[in-house]
Amino acid sequence: MGMAMALVLLACVSPGHAATVTLREAQAELAPDGGPVHTVAEALPHRWDRAFSGRAGRASYLLTLPPSPVGVPHGLYFPRVGNQVEVHVGGQVIAQRGTLGDPRIDAAKSPLWVPVPASLLSAERSTPLLVVVSAQPGRWGGLAAPMFGPEAEVYPVYQTRYVWRQWGAVAIVFSMALVAAIAGGLWRFQRDAVYGYFAAGAALGVLRFADRLWEQPPLPWPLWGGVQAMAFALHVVLMARFALALVGVDSPRVRHFFGVLMGVEGAAAMASFLLGLPSLWTAALALLAVPSMGALAVVAHRAWTLRQREAMAVGLAGVLVIAAGFRDFVVVRISDDGVGGYSFLPMASMGFVLMMAWLIMDRYVRQTRQYQGLLVSLDQKVHEREQQLHASFALLQQGNTQRATLQERQRLMRDIHDGVGAQLVGLLSLIDRGKADRTQLQEHARAALDELRMAVDAMQPVNGDLATVLATLRYR
């Protein structure tokens, strides 16, 4: 590798178990692109971005493995190494992840376990360990302090870290995707902004935390880094926005503020990677404290003054997330131990999302019960109104029947008065004069009888039967 350094380097080790050591010092040869090569003694973990901000390059770390018992399987556990890596023991390549200089693979996304062949180790002398990495700017390249020892002791440590980091990411992504789908479905049917904020925020969280599972990302670097940073920033902003909306804070001024904040955070996150400015991303992360702490303050006030159950739950979950985020910002992002440190925020975010999912389902159940109560009340009112309408219709029908009866009675009286009455008056007049003969009297009597029959016949119903109408007309 063109390294002018001693092959025997005393490593500063700290016992992890009886025969296990953690290698904390290395002789490093650092070669940033377009710059001179630096050969220095480096304390591990070493972060490439801290030494060469915004620049790609290659680093070679020379360490020594202590004498090892013969016949005992040994291995190396790298908490974090990247971005592409080759591991050499005794001058032979025993492990490789990605191709040096090819940004399509990022080895730093998961811990690395490397079994060391017994033939390369010695029970009497130290063995050189050379770790060669190529790093891209803003991608957390470098080397964490590796652990070396018997496989029976070191591999369980690696396995535990792998389960927490990789399977933990699977659990986070699955839970967020599930609740995002549920919230998205509720928003589609109810158009409630609370569901919309949560669905969008959880979906962006899925995109961000699923990055651990993609050793080969779908987009080239640094574009993919910008997308991931923007997804995380908007995830945090939308979750803060959701927390405020859940407790009833959703004014136009608040919406305008968060709209501007999302634009600023998204632009800063993308620009920090595309322009190779890691400090800009650090500033954007620090700015996320404004909506987070502001939302937490409002929620805490609501919880204290109004005793809202939603505010209490959001406040409790929010405190845990903010505490985890602050810890990660200081320990992982700022301090030198970030290359190999654990990140608490993903697990805290999963807890927050699950808590909020419970609140969303509880809100939906309560809304459904309210709607059901409204439907029952509306049904009762409709039933009462129907009864009132039936009663009013019955009264109207009764009134119509009475009016029809009265009108028919008046018509019959007119017919009798004008017909039978007139004939009887004429008959009475003939009788009073005493001049009418029997035939005239009979004609007037028959005419009066015919008028009476016509009046009575007019009272008979015909029920719209044409034949009956014509027969009645012919008879008349």
Summary of the structure (lengths in Angstrom):
residues: 476
radius of gyration: 46.7
end to end distance: 131.9
largest distance: 170.1
contacts: 1522
relative contact order: 0.07
helix: 62%
strand: 15%
